[in-house]
């Protein structure tokens, strides 16, 4: 077997196992670190867009502009800490070094579009987005940190991600604060 086939097979296996965990365990909370858990709360400050879903086949449910917290609670990358942000996320080009391959995210996007029960199943109409963005230390490949966000990139969440990144890298807020805020309610994060 060629190395590329082995990698593809392993990624597919990882994806299936991760998706199964998300699909069958709806008790997830936004896990930010190994011992901290946060429940979802907060108020939207922007007008939620209306996304059509088919409840009959949906395991996950969009909440305005927010993903389902039981399917997409947000997961951090344990390699990024407050102590090393100047060597990781605050270095220009960092996200390119950790971003998962499109082959992985496209496969996950198709599966999650079904899980969310969207009536529009065209992958062009969604961005497979990291709830806790890579630029503030979100997990690059954990399916619990990725979701099919309606709309294409760039989108309104990108501005929030940039704001959080700037505030973390300039010391205005901590890494943990930014991660918690974006996982709970991204439209109001870091403001």
ZADO-117728 format. One record per atom (N, C-alpha, C, CB): residue number from 1; residue in three letters; atom name; x, y, z. Coordinates in steps of 0.2 Angstrom, whole numbers, plus 2048, in hexadecimal, padded with zeros to 3 digits. Glycine has a CB too. Example, Ala and Ser with C-alpha at 12.3 -4.5 7.8 and 13.67 -1.06 7.14 Angstrom:
REM ZADO-117728
R     i    aa   at   east   north    up
R     1   ala    N    842     7E4   827
R     1   ala   CA    83E     7EA   827
R     1   ala    C    842     7F0   827
R     1   ala   CB    839     7EA   82D
R     2   ser    N    840     7F5   823
R     2   ser   CA    844     7FB   824
R     2   ser    C    840     800   827
R     2   ser   CB    846     7FD   81D
***
This chain:
REM ZADO-117728
R     i    aa   at   east   north    up
R     1   unk    N    804     7FA   800
R     1   unk   CA    800     800   800
R     1   unk    C    804     806   800
R     1   unk   CB    7FB     800   806
R     2   unk    N    803     80B   7FC
R     2   unk   CA    807     811   7FC
R     2   unk    C    806     816   802
R     2   unk   CB    805     815   7F5
R     3   unk    N    80A     81A   804
R     3   unk   CA    80A     81E   80A
R     3   unk    C    804     822   809
R     3   unk   CB    810     822   80B
R     4   unk    N    802     825   803
R     4   unk   CA    7FC     82A   803
R     4   unk    C    7F6     826   804
R     4   unk   CB    7FC     82D   7FC
R     5   unk    N    7F5     820   802
R     5   unk   CA    7EF     81B   803
R     5   unk    C    7EF     81A   80B
R     5   unk   CB    7F0     815   7FF
R     6   unk    N    7F4     819   80E
R     6   unk   CA    7F4     818   815
R     6   unk    C    7F2     81E   819
R     6   unk   CB    7FB     815   818
R     7   unk    N    7F4     824   817
R     7   unk   CA    7F2     82A   81A
R     7   unk    C    7EB     82B   819
R     7   unk   CB    7F6     830   818
R     8   unk    N    7E9     82A   813
R     8   unk   CA    7E2     82B   811
R     8   unk    C    7DD     826   815
R     8   unk   CB    7E0     82A   80A
R     9   unk    N    7DF     820   816
R     9   unk   CA    7DB     81B   81A
R     9   unk    C    7DB     81D   821
R     9   unk   CB    7DF     814   819
R    10   unk    N    7E1     81F   824
R    10   unk   CA    7E1     821   82B
R    10   unk    C    7DD     827   82C
R    10   unk   CB    7E8     822   82D
R    11   unk    N    7DD     82C   828
R    11   unk   CA    7D9     832   829
R    11   unk    C    7D1     830   828
R    11   unk   CB    7DA     837   823
R    12   unk    N    7D0     82C   824
R    12   unk   CA    7C9     82A   823
R    12   unk    C    7C6     826   829
R    12   unk   CB    7C8     825   81D
R    13   unk    N    7CB     822   82C
R    13   unk   CA    7C9     81E   832
R    13   unk    C    7C8     823   838
R    13   unk   CB    7CE     819   833
R    14   unk    N    7CD     828   838
R    14   unk   CA    7CC     82D   83E
R    14   unk    C    7C6     831   83D
R    14   unk   CB    7D2     832   83D
R    15   unk    N    7C4     833   837
R    15   unk   CA    7BE     836   836
R    15   unk    C    7B8     832   838
R    15   unk   CB    7BE     838   82E
R    16   unk    N    7B8     82C   836
R    16   unk   CA    7B2     828   837
R    16   unk    C    7B1     827   83F
R    16   unk   CB    7B2     821   834
R    17   unk    N    7B7     826   842
R    17   unk   CA    7B6     825   84A
R    17   unk    C    7B4     82B   84D
R    17   unk   CB    7BD     822   84C
R    18   unk    N    7B7     831   84B
R    18   unk   CA    7B6     837   84E
R    18   unk    C    7AE     839   84D
R    18   unk   CB    7BA     83D   84B
R    19   unk    N    7AC     838   847
R    19   unk   CA    7A5     83A   845
R    19   unk    C    7A0     835   849
R    19   unk   CB    7A4     839   83E
R    20   unk    N    7A2     82F   84A
R    20   unk   CA    79E     82A   84E
R    20   unk    C    79D     82D   855
R    20   unk   CB    7A1     823   84E
R    21   unk    N    7A3     82F   858
R    21   unk   CA    7A3     832   85F
R    21   unk    C    79E     838   85F
R    21   unk   CB    7AA     833   861
R    22   unk    N    79F     83C   85A
R    22   unk   CA    79A     842   85A
R    22   unk    C    793     840   859
R    22   unk   CB    79C     847   855
R    23   unk    N    792     83C   855
R    23   unk   CA    78B     83A   853
R    23   unk    C    787     836   859
R    23   unk   CB    78B     835   84D
R    24   unk    N    78B     832   85D
R    24   unk   CA    788     82E   862
R    24   unk    C    789     830   869
R    24   unk   CB    78A     827   861
R    25   unk    N    78D     835   86A
R    25   unk   CA    78D     838   871
R    25   unk    C    78B     840   870
R    25   unk   CB    795     837   873
R    26   unk    N    785     841   872
R    26   unk   CA    783     848   872
R    26   unk    C    784     84B   879
R    26   unk   CB    77C     848   870
R    27   unk    N    788     849   87D
R    27   unk   CA    789     84C   884
R    27   unk    C    78F     850   884
R    27   unk   CB    789     847   889
R    28   unk    N    792     851   87E
R    28   unk   CA    798     856   87E
R    28   unk    C    797     85D   880
R    28   unk   CB    79B     856   877
R    29   unk    N    79B     860   884
R    29   unk   CA    79B     867   885
R    29   unk    C    7A1     86A   882
R    29   unk   CB    79B     868   88D
R    30   unk    N    7A2     870   881
R    30   unk   CA    7A8     873   87E
R    30   unk    C    7AE     872   883
R    30   unk   CB    7A7     87B   87D
R    31   unk    N    7B2     86D   881
R    31   unk   CA    7B7     86B   885
R    31   unk    C    7BD     870   883
R    31   unk   CB    7B9     864   884
R    32   unk    N    7BF     874   888
R    32   unk   CA    7C5     878   887
R    32   unk    C    7CB     876   88B
R    32   unk   CB    7C3     880   887
R    33   unk    N    7CF     872   88A
R    33   unk   CA    7D4     86F   88E
R    33   unk    C    7D2     868   891
R    33   unk   CB    7D5     874   894
R    34   unk    N    7D6     866   895
R    34   unk   CA    7D4     85F   897
R    34   unk    C    7CF     85F   89D
R    34   unk   CB    7DA     85B   899
R    35   unk    N    7CF     864   8A1
R    35   unk   CA    7CB     864   8A7
R    35   unk    C    7C6     86A   8A7
R    35   unk   CB    7CF     865   8AD
R    36   unk    N    7C6     86E   8A2
R    36   unk   CA    7C1     874   8A2
R    36   unk    C    7BB     872   89D
R    36   unk   CB    7C4     87A   8A1
R    37   unk    N    7B5     873   89F
R    37   unk   CA    7AF     872   89B
R    37   unk    C    7AB     879   89C
R    37   unk   CB    7AB     86C   89C
R    38   unk    N    7A8     87B   896
R    38   unk   CA    7A4     881   896
R    38   unk    C    79D     87F   893
R    38   unk   CB    7A7     886   893
R    39   unk    N    798     881   896
R    39   unk   CA    791     880   893
R    39   unk    C    790     886   88E
R    39   unk   CB    78C     880   898
R    40   unk    N    78B     884   88A
R    40   unk   CA    78A     889   884
R    40   unk    C    785     88E   887
R    40   unk   CB    787     886   87E
R    41   unk    N    787     895   887
R    41   unk   CA    782     89A   889
R    41   unk    C    784     8A0   885
R    41   unk   CB    783     89B   891
R    42   unk    N    780     8A6   886
R    42   unk   CA    782     8AC   883
R    42   unk    C    77C     8AE   87F
R    42   unk   CB    788     8AB   87F
R    43   unk    N    77C     8B4   87C
R    43   unk   CA    777     8B7   878
R    43   unk    C    77A     8B9   872
R    43   unk   CB    773     8BD   87C
R    44   unk    N    777     8B8   86C
R    44   unk   CA    779     8BA   866
R    44   unk    C    778     8C1   865
R    44   unk   CB    775     8B6   860
R    45   unk    N    77D     8C5   862
R    45   unk   CA    77C     8CC   861
R    45   unk    C    77B     8CD   859
R    45   unk   CB    782     8CF   863
R    46   unk    N    77B     8C8   855
R    46   unk   CA    77A     8C9   84E
R    46   unk    C    774     8C5   84C
R    46   unk   CB    780     8C7   84A
R    47   unk    N    771     8C7   847
R    47   unk   CA    76B     8C4   845
R    47   unk    C    76C     8BD   842
R    47   unk   CB    767     8C8   840
R    48   unk    N    76A     8B7   845
R    48   unk   CA    76B     8B1   842
R    48   unk    C    769     8B0   83B
R    48   unk   CB    769     8AB   847
R    49   unk    N    76C     8AC   837
R    49   unk   CA    76A     8AB   830
R    49   unk    C    765     8A5   831
R    49   unk   CB    770     8AA   82B
R    50   unk    N    761     8A4   82C
R    50   unk   CA    75C     89E   82C
R    50   unk    C    75F     899   828
R    50   unk   CB    755     8A1   82A
R    51   unk    N    760     893   82A
R    51   unk   CA    763     88E   827
R    51   unk    C    75E     888   827
R    51   unk   CB    76A     88C   82A
R    52   unk    N    75C     886   821
R    52   unk   CA    757     880   821
R    52   unk    C    75B     87A   822
R    52   unk   CB    754     880   81A
R    53   unk    N    758     876   827
R    53   unk   CA    75A     870   829
R    53   unk    C    754     86B   828
R    53   unk   CB    75D     86F   830
R    54   unk    N    756     865   828
R    54   unk   CA    751     85F   828
R    54   unk    C    751     85C   82E
R    54   unk   CB    751     85B   821
R    55   unk    N    74D     85D   833
R    55   unk   CA    74D     85A   83A
R    55   unk    C    74D     852   83A
R    55   unk   CB    748     85D   83E
R    56   unk    N    74A     84F   835
R    56   unk   CA    74A     848   834
R    56   unk    C    750     844   834
R    56   unk   CB    745     846   82F
R    57   unk    N    755     847   831
R    57   unk   CA    75C     844   830
R    57   unk    C    761     848   834
R    57   unk   CB    75D     843   829
R    58   unk    N    760     84D   838
R    58   unk   CA    765     851   83B
R    58   unk    C    766     84E   842
R    58   unk   CB    763     858   83B
R    59   unk    N    76D     84D   843
R    59   unk   CA    76F     84B   84A
R    59   unk    C    772     851   84D
R    59   unk   CB    775     846   84A
R    60   unk    N    773     856   849
R    60   unk   CA    776     85D   84C
R    60   unk    C    771     862   84A
R    60   unk   CB    77D     85E   84A
R    61   unk    N    771     868   84D
R    61   unk   CA    76C     86D   84C
R    61   unk    C    76F     874   84C
R    61   unk   CB    766     86D   850
R    62   unk    N    76F     878   847
R    62   unk   CA    772     87E   847
R    62   unk    C    76E     883   84B
R    62   unk   CB    772     881   83F
R    63   unk    N    771     887   84F
R    63   unk   CA    76E     88C   853
R    63   unk    C    76F     893   851
R    63   unk   CB    770     88B   85B
R    64   unk    N    76B     896   84C
R    64   unk   CA    76D     89C   849
R    64   unk    C    773     89C   845
R    64   unk   CB    76D     8A2   84F
R    65   unk    N    778     89F   848
R    65   unk   CA    77F     89F   844
R    65   unk    C    784     89A   848
R    65   unk   CB    782     8A6   843
R    66   unk    N    781     897   84D
R    66   unk   CA    786     893   851
R    66   unk    C    785     88B   850
R    66   unk   CB    784     894   859
R    67   unk    N    78A     887   850
R    67   unk   CA    78A     880   84F
R    67   unk    C    786     87D   855
R    67   unk   CB    790     87D   84E
R    68   unk    N    784     877   855
R    68   unk   CA    781     873   85A
R    68   unk    C    787     871   85F
R    68   unk   CB    77E     86C   857
R    69   unk    N    786     874   865
R    69   unk   CA    78B     873   86A
R    69   unk    C    78C     86B   86C
R    69   unk   CB    78A     877   871
R    70   unk    N    788     867   86B
R    70   unk   CA    789     860   86C
R    70   unk    C    78D     85D   867
R    70   unk   CB    782     85C   86D
R    71   unk    N    78C     85F   861
R    71   unk   CA    790     85C   85B
R    71   unk    C    797     860   85A
R    71   unk   CB    78C     85D   855
R    72   unk    N    797     867   85B
R    72   unk   CA    79C     86B   85A
R    72   unk    C    79E     86F   860
R    72   unk   CB    79C     86F   853
R    73   unk    N    7A0     86C   865
R    73   unk   CA    7A1     870   86B
R    73   unk    C    7A8     875   86B
R    73   unk   CB    7A2     86C   871
R    74   unk    N    7AC     873   867
R    74   unk   CA    7B3     877   866
R    74   unk    C    7B8     873   86A
R    74   unk   CB    7B2     87E   869
R    75   unk    N    7BE     872   867
R    75   unk   CA    7C3     86E   86B
R    75   unk    C    7CA     872   869
R    75   unk   CB    7C4     867   868
R    76   unk    N    7CE     873   86F
R    76   unk   CA    7D4     876   86E
R    76   unk    C    7DA     872   86C
R    76   unk   CB    7D6     87A   874
R    77   unk    N    7DF     874   869
R    77   unk   CA    7E5     871   868
R    77   unk    C    7E9     871   86E
R    77   unk   CB    7E9     874   861
R    78   unk    N    7EB     86C   871
R    78   unk   CA    7EE     86B   877
R    78   unk    C    7F6     86E   876
R    78   unk   CB    7EE     864   87A
R    79   unk    N    7F8     86E   870
R    79   unk   CA    7FF     870   86F
R    79   unk    C    800     878   870
R    79   unk   CB    801     86E   868
R    80   unk    N    7FA     87B   86F
R    80   unk   CA    7FA     883   870
R    80   unk    C    7F8     885   877
R    80   unk   CB    7F5     886   86B
R    81   unk    N    7FD     888   87A
R    81   unk   CA    7FB     88B   881
R    81   unk    C    7FD     892   881
R    81   unk   CB    800     887   886
R    82   unk    N    7FA     895   887
R    82   unk   CA    7FC     89C   888
R    82   unk    C    803     89E   888
R    82   unk   CB    7F9     89E   88F
R    83   unk    N    807     899   88B
R    83   unk   CA    80E     89A   88B
R    83   unk    C    812     89A   884
R    83   unk   CB    811     894   890
R    84   unk    N    80F     896   87F
R    84   unk   CA    812     896   879
R    84   unk    C    80F     899   873
R    84   unk   CB    813     88F   877
R    85   unk    N    80A     89E   874
R    85   unk   CA    807     8A1   86F
R    85   unk    C    80B     8A5   86A
R    85   unk   CB    801     8A6   872
R    86   unk    N    811     8A8   86D
R    86   unk   CA    815     8AC   869
R    86   unk    C    819     8A8   864
R    86   unk   CB    81A     8B0   86D
R    87   unk    N    81A     8A1   866
R    87   unk   CA    81D     89C   861
R    87   unk    C    818     898   85D
R    87   unk   CB    822     898   865
R    88   unk    N    812     899   85E
R    88   unk   CA    80D     895   85A
R    88   unk    C    808     89A   857
R    88   unk   CB    809     890   85F
R    89   unk    N    802     89B   85A
R    89   unk   CA    7FD     89F   856
R    89   unk    C    7FF     8A6   854
R    89   unk   CB    7F7     89F   85A
R    90   unk    N    803     8A9   858
R    90   unk   CA    805     8B0   856
R    90   unk    C    80A     8B1   851
R    90   unk   CB    807     8B3   85D
R    91   unk    N    80C     8AB   84E
R    91   unk   CA    811     8AB   849
R    91   unk    C    80E     8AB   842
R    91   unk   CB    816     8A5   84A
R    92   unk    N    80F     8B0   83E
R    92   unk   CA    80C     8B0   838
R    92   unk    C    80D     8AA   834
R    92   unk   CB    80F     8B6   834
R    93   unk    N    807     8A7   831
R    93   unk   CA    808     8A1   82D
R    93   unk    C    807     89B   831
R    93   unk   CB    80E     8A1   82A
R    94   unk    N    806     89B   838
R    94   unk   CA    805     896   83C
R    94   unk    C    7FF     891   83A
R    94   unk   CB    804     898   843
R    95   unk    N    7F9     894   838
R    95   unk   CA    7F4     88F   837
R    95   unk    C    7F5     88B   831
R    95   unk   CB    7EE     894   835
R    96   unk    N    7F9     88D   82C
R    96   unk   CA    7FB     889   826
R    96   unk    C    7FF     883   829
R    96   unk   CB    7FF     88D   821
R    97   unk    N    802     883   82E
R    97   unk   CA    806     87D   830
R    97   unk    C    802     878   834
R    97   unk   CB    80B     880   835
R    98   unk    N    7FC     87A   836
R    98   unk   CA    7F7     875   83A
R    98   unk    C    7F1     873   836
R    98   unk   CB    7F6     878   840
R    99   unk    N    7EF     877   831
R    99   unk   CA    7E9     876   82E
R    99   unk    C    7E8     86F   82B
R    99   unk   CB    7E8     87C   828
R   100   unk    N    7E3     86C   82C
R   100   unk   CA    7E2     865   829
R   100   unk    C    7E1     865   821
R   100   unk   CB    7DC     861   82C
R   101   unk    N    7E2     860   81E
R   101   unk   CA    7E2     860   816
R   101   unk    C    7DA     860   814
R   101   unk   CB    7E5     85A   813
R   102   unk    N    7D9     864   80F
R   102   unk   CA    7D3     864   80C
R   102   unk    C    7CF     85E   80B
R   102   unk   CB    7D3     868   805
R   103   unk    N    7D3     859   809
R   103   unk   CA    7D0     852   808
R   103   unk    C    7CC     850   80F
R   103   unk   CB    7D5     84D   806
R   104   unk    N    7CF     851   814
R   104   unk   CA    7CC     850   81B
R   104   unk    C    7C6     854   81C
R   104   unk   CB    7D2     850   820
R   105   unk    N    7C7     85B   81C
R   105   unk   CA    7C1     85F   81D
R   105   unk    C    7BC     85E   819
R   105   unk   CB    7C4     866   81E
R   106   unk    N    7BD     85D   812
R   106   unk   CA    7B7     85C   80D
R   106   unk    C    7B3     856   80F
R   106   unk   CB    7BA     85C   806
R   107   unk    N    7B7     851   811
R   107   unk   CA    7B3     84A   813
R   107   unk    C    7AF     84C   819
R   107   unk   CB    7B8     845   814
R   108   unk    N    7B2     84F   81E
R   108   unk   CA    7AE     850   824
R   108   unk    C    7A9     855   823
R   108   unk   CB    7B3     853   829
R   109   unk    N    7AA     85A   81E
R   109   unk   CA    7A4     85F   81D
R   109   unk    C    79E     85B   81A
R   109   unk   CB    7A7     864   818
R   110   unk    N    79F     857   815
R   110   unk   CA    79A     853   812
R   110   unk    C    796     84F   818
R   110   unk   CB    79C     84E   80D
R   111   unk    N    799     84C   81C
R   111   unk   CA    796     848   822
R   111   unk    C    792     84C   826
R   111   unk   CB    79B     844   825
R   112   unk    N    795     852   828
R   112   unk   CA    792     856   82D
R   112   unk    C    78C     85A   82A
R   112   unk   CB    797     85B   830
R   113   unk    N    78C     85C   824
R   113   unk   CA    787     85F   820
R   113   unk    C    781     85A   821
R   113   unk   CB    788     860   819
R   114   unk    N    782     854   821
R   114   unk   CA    77C     84F   822
R   114   unk    C    77A     84F   829
R   114   unk   CB    77E     848   81F
R   115   unk    N    77F     84E   82D
R   115   unk   CA    77E     84E   835
R   115   unk    C    77A     854   837
R   115   unk   CB    784     84E   839
R   116   unk    N    77B     85A   834
R   116   unk   CA    778     860   836
R   116   unk    C    771     861   832
R   116   unk   CB    77C     866   834
R   117   unk    N    770     85C   82E
R   117   unk   CA    769     85C   82A
R   117   unk    C    768     862   826
R   117   unk   CB    764     85C   82F
R   118   unk    N    76D     865   823
R   118   unk   CA    76C     86B   81E
R   118   unk    C    768     868   818
R   118   unk   CB    773     86E   81C
R   119   unk    N    763     86C   816
R   119   unk   CA    760     86A   810
R   119   unk    C    764     86B   80A
R   119   unk   CB    759     86E   80F
R   120   unk    N    769     871   80A
R   120   unk   CA    76E     872   805
R   120   unk    C    774     86E   806
R   120   unk   CB    76F     87A   805
R   121   unk    N    775     869   802
R   121   unk   CA    77B     865   803
R   121   unk    C    781     866   7FF
R   121   unk   CB    779     85D   802
R   122   unk    N    781     86C   7FC
R   122   unk   CA    786     86E   7F7
R   122   unk    C    78C     870   7FC
R   122   unk   CB    784     873   7F2
R   123   unk    N    792     86D   7FB
R   123   unk   CA    797     86E   7FF
R   123   unk    C    79A     875   7FE
R   123   unk   CB    79D     869   7FE
R   124   unk    N    799     878   7F8
R   124   unk   CA    79B     87F   7F6
R   124   unk    C    798     884   7FB
R   124   unk   CB    799     880   7EF
R   125   unk    N    792     882   7FE
R   125   unk   CA    78E     887   801
R   125   unk    C    790     887   809
R   125   unk   CB    787     886   801
R   126   unk    N    795     884   80B
R   126   unk   CA    797     883   812
R   126   unk    C    79F     884   812
R   126   unk   CB    795     87D   815
R   127   unk    N    7A1     886   818
R   127   unk   CA    7A8     886   819
R   127   unk    C    7A9     881   81F
R   127   unk   CB    7AB     88E   81B
R   128   unk    N    7AD     87D   81F
R   128   unk   CA    7AF     878   824
R   128   unk    C    7B3     87C   829
R   128   unk   CB    7B2     871   822
R   129   unk    N    7B0     87F   82E
R   129   unk   CA    7B4     884   832
R   129   unk    C    7B5     881   839
R   129   unk   CB    7AF     88A   833
R   130   unk    N    7BB     884   83C
R   130   unk   CA    7BD     882   842
R   130   unk    C    7B9     886   847
R   130   unk   CB    7C4     883   844
R   131   unk    N    7B5     884   84C
R   131   unk   CA    7B2     888   851
R   131   unk    C    7B7     88C   855
R   131   unk   CB    7AD     883   855
R   132   unk    N    7BB     889   858
R   132   unk   CA    7C1     88C   85B
R   132   unk    C    7C6     88C   856
R   132   unk   CB    7C4     889   862
R   133   unk    N    7C7     892   853
R   133   unk   CA    7CC     893   84D
R   133   unk    C    7D3     891   84E
R   133   unk   CB    7CB     89A   84A
R   134   unk    N    7D6     88F   849
R   134   unk   CA    7DD     88D   849
R   134   unk    C    7E1     893   84C
R   134   unk   CB    7E0     88B   843
R   135   unk    N    7DF     899   84A
R   135   unk   CA    7E3     89F   84C
R   135   unk    C    7E3     8A0   854
R   135   unk   CB    7E2     8A5   848
R   136   unk    N    7DE     89D   857
R   136   unk   CA    7DE     89E   85F
R   136   unk    C    7DF     897   862
R   136   unk   CB    7D8     8A1   861
R   137   unk    N    7E2     892   85E
R   137   unk   CA    7E4     88C   861
R   137   unk    C    7DE     886   861
R   137   unk   CB    7E6     88D   868
R   138   unk    N    7DA     887   85C
R   138   unk   CA    7D5     881   85C
R   138   unk    C    7D8     87B   859
R   138   unk   CB    7CF     884   857
R   139   unk    N    7D5     875   85B
R   139   unk   CA    7D7     86F   858
R   139   unk    C    7D7     86F   850
R   139   unk   CB    7D4     869   85B
R   140   unk    N    7DC     86D   84D
R   140   unk   CA    7DC     86D   846
R   140   unk    C    7D7     868   842
R   140   unk   CB    7E2     86C   843
R   141   unk    N    7D7     862   845
R   141   unk   CA    7D3     85D   842
R   141   unk    C    7CE     859   846
R   141   unk   CB    7D8     858   840
R   142   unk    N    7CD     85B   84C
R   142   unk   CA    7C8     858   850
R   142   unk    C    7C1     859   84D
R   142   unk   CB    7C8     85A   858
R   143   unk    N    7BD     854   84B
R   143   unk   CA    7B6     856   849
R   143   unk    C    7B2     85A   84D
R   143   unk   CB    7B3     84F   847
R   144   unk    N    7B3     85A   854
R   144   unk   CA    7AF     85E   858
R   144   unk    C    7B1     865   858
R   144   unk   CB    7B0     85B   85F
R   145   unk    N    7B6     867   854
R   145   unk   CA    7B8     86E   854
R   145   unk    C    7B6     870   84D
R   145   unk   CB    7BF     86F   855
R   146   unk    N    7B4     86C   848
R   146   unk   CA    7B2     86E   841
R   146   unk    C    7AB     86D   840
R   146   unk   CB    7B6     86A   83C
R   147   unk    N    7A8     872   83C
R   147   unk   CA    7A1     871   83A
R   147   unk    C    7A0     874   834
R   147   unk   CB    79D     874   840
R   148   unk    N    79A     872   830
R   148   unk   CA    799     875   82A
R   148   unk    C    795     87C   82B
R   148   unk   CB    795     871   825
R   149   unk    N    799     881   82B
R   149   unk   CA    796     888   82C
R   149   unk    C    793     88A   826
R   149   unk   CB    79B     88D   82E
R   150   unk    N    78C     88C   826
R   150   unk   CA    789     88F   820
R   150   unk    C    78D     895   81D
R   150   unk   CB    782     890   821
R   151   unk    N    78D     895   816
R   151   unk   CA    791     89B   813
R   151   unk    C    798     899   811
R   151   unk   CB    790     8A1   818
R   152   unk    N    79A     89D   80D
R   152   unk   CA    7A1     89C   80B
R   152   unk    C    7A6     8A0   80F
R   152   unk   CB    7A2     89D   803
R   153   unk    N    7AC     89F   80E
R   153   unk   CA    7B1     8A3   811
R   153   unk    C    7B4     8A8   80C
R   153   unk   CB    7B7     89F   813
R   154   unk    N    7B5     8AE   80E
R   154   unk   CA    7B5     8B1   815
R   154   unk    C    7AE     8B2   817
R   154   unk   CB    7B9     8B7   816
R   155   unk    N    7AD     8B2   81E
R   155   unk   CA    7A6     8B3   821
R   155   unk    C    7A7     8B7   827
R   155   unk   CB    7A3     8AC   822
R   156   unk    N    7A1     8B9   82A
R   156   unk   CA    7A1     8BD   830
R   156   unk    C    7A6     8BA   836
R   156   unk   CB    79A     8BF   833
R   157   unk    N    7A6     8B4   837
R   157   unk   CA    7AA     8B1   83C
R   157   unk    C    7B1     8B2   83B
R   157   unk   CB    7A8     8A9   83C
R   158   unk    N    7B3     8B3   835
R   158   unk   CA    7BB     8B4   834
R   158   unk    C    7BD     8BA   838
R   158   unk   CB    7BC     8B5   82D
R   159   unk    N    7B9     8C0   838
R   159   unk   CA    7BA     8C6   83B
R   159   unk    C    7BB     8C5   842
R   159   unk   CB    7B5     8CB   839
R   160   unk    N    7B7     8C1   845
R   160   unk   CA    7B7     8BF   84C
R   160   unk    C    7BD     8BB   84E
R   160   unk   CB    7B1     8BB   84F
R   161   unk    N    7BF     8B7   84A
R   161   unk   CA    7C5     8B3   84B
R   161   unk    C    7CB     8B7   84B
R   161   unk   CB    7C6     8AD   845
R   162   unk    N    7CC     8BC   846
R   162   unk   CA    7D1     8C0   845
R   162   unk    C    7D2     8C5   84C
R   162   unk   CB    7D1     8C5   83F
R   163   unk    N    7CC     8C7   84E
R   163   unk   CA    7CC     8CB   854
R   163   unk    C    7CE     8C8   85A
R   163   unk   CB    7C5     8CE   855
R   164   unk    N    7CC     8C1   85B
R   164   unk   CA    7CE     8BD   861
R   164   unk    C    7D6     8BC   860
R   164   unk   CB    7CA     8B7   861
R   165   unk    N    7D8     8BA   85A
R   165   unk   CA    7DF     8B9   859
R   165   unk    C    7E3     8BF   85B
R   165   unk   CB    7E1     8B7   852
R   166   unk    N    7E1     8C5   859
R   166   unk   CA    7E5     8CB   85A
R   166   unk    C    7E5     8CD   862
R   166   unk   CB    7E2     8D1   857
R   167   unk    N    7DF     8CC   865
R   167   unk   CA    7DF     8CD   86C
R   167   unk    C    7E3     8C8   870
R   167   unk   CB    7D8     8CD   86F
R   168   unk    N    7E3     8C2   86E
R   168   unk   CA    7E7     8BD   872
R   168   unk    C    7EF     8BF   871
R   168   unk   CB    7E6     8B6   86F
R   169   unk    N    7F1     8C0   86B
R   169   unk   CA    7F8     8C1   869
R   169   unk    C    7FA     8C8   86C
R   169   unk   CB    7F9     8C1   862
R   170   unk    N    7F6     8CD   86D
R   170   unk   CA    7F8     8D3   870
R   170   unk    C    7F7     8D3   878
R   170   unk   CB    7F4     8D9   86D
R   171   unk    N    7F5     8CE   87B
R   171   unk   CA    7F4     8CD   882
R   171   unk    C    7EE     8D0   885
R   171   unk   CB    7FA     8D0   885
R   172   unk    N    7E9     8D2   881
R   172   unk   CA    7E3     8D5   883
R   172   unk    C    7DE     8D0   886
R   172   unk   CB    7DF     8D9   87D
R   173   unk    N    7DE     8CA   884
R   173   unk   CA    7DB     8C5   887
R   173   unk    C    7DF     8BE   887
R   173   unk   CB    7D4     8C3   884
R   174   unk    N    7DD     8BA   88B
R   174   unk   CA    7E1     8B3   88B
R   174   unk    C    7DF     8AF   886
R   174   unk   CB    7E1     8B0   892
R   175   unk    N    7E3     8AA   884
R   175   unk   CA    7E1     8A5   87F
R   175   unk    C    7DB     8A1   882
R   175   unk   CB    7E7     8A0   87E
R   176   unk    N    7DB     89F   888
R   176   unk   CA    7D5     89B   88A
R   176   unk    C    7CF     8A0   88A
R   176   unk   CB    7D6     899   892
R   177   unk    N    7CF     8A6   88B
R   177   unk   CA    7C9     8AA   88B
R   177   unk    C    7C6     8AA   884
R   177   unk   CB    7CB     8B1   88D
R   178   unk    N    7CB     8AB   87F
R   178   unk   CA    7C9     8AC   878
R   178   unk    C    7C6     8A5   876
R   178   unk   CB    7CF     8AD   873
R   179   unk    N    7C9     89F   878
R   179   unk   CA    7C7     899   876
R   179   unk    C    7C0     898   879
R   179   unk   CB    7CB     893   878
R   180   unk    N    7BF     899   87F
R   180   unk   CA    7B8     898   882
R   180   unk    C    7B3     89D   87F
R   180   unk   CB    7B9     89A   88A
R   181   unk    N    7B4     8A3   87E
R   181   unk   CA    7AF     8A7   87B
R   181   unk    C    7AD     8A5   874
R   181   unk   CB    7B2     8AE   87B
R   182   unk    N    7B2     8A3   870
R   182   unk   CA    7B0     8A2   869
R   182   unk    C    7AC     89B   869
R   182   unk   CB    7B7     8A1   864
R   183   unk    N    7AE     896   86D
R   183   unk   CA    7AA     890   86D
R   183   unk    C    7A3     891   870
R   183   unk   CB    7AE     88B   872
R   184   unk    N    7A2     895   874
R   184   unk   CA    79B     896   877
R   184   unk    C    797     89B   873
R   184   unk   CB    79C     89A   87E
R   185   unk    N    79A     8A0   870
R   185   unk   CA    795     8A4   86C
R   185   unk    C    79A     8A9   868
R   185   unk   CB    791     8A9   871
R   186   unk    N    79C     8A6   862
R   186   unk   CA    7A1     8AA   85E
R   186   unk    C    79F     8B1   85C
R   186   unk   CB    7A2     8A6   858
R   187   unk    N    798     8B2   85B
R   187   unk   CA    797     8B9   858
R   187   unk    C    799     8BF   85E
R   187   unk   CB    790     8BA   857
R   188   unk    N    799     8BD   864
R   188   unk   CA    79B     8C2   869
R   188   unk    C    7A2     8C1   86C
R   188   unk   CB    796     8C1   86F
R   189   unk    N    7A6     8BC   86A
R   189   unk   CA    7AC     8BB   86C
R   189   unk    C    7B1     8C0   86C
R   189   unk   CB    7AF     8B5   869
R   190   unk    N    7B5     8C1   871
R   190   unk   CA    7BB     8C6   871
R   190   unk    C    7B9     8CD   870
R   190   unk   CB    7C0     8C4   86B
R   191   unk    N    7B3     8CF   872
R   191   unk   CA    7B1     8D6   871
R   191   unk    C    7B0     8DA   877
R   191   unk   CB    7AB     8D6   86D
***
